[in-house]
């Protein structure tokens, strides 16, 4: 596996809605890696448009906290 570059996670953009980290790729697209992949020990972000990959440098304890999933409260329906 050939790594194009090593990038600090602080230099990446975190998209909270999708839990995705991105970083610009020279091809014009974005390197991508999911937060859950980082938590699972993965450290390679890939570009979906070309063959380039980057290694993400991060400390697991500095990753965003997991969101607590709450069950939606039932709605009262008027008869």
Secondary structure, DSSP 8 states (H G I E B T S, - for coil): ----EEEEGGGSEEETTTTEEEEE-TTSSEEEEEHHHHHTT--EEEESSSS-EEEEE--GGGS----------------
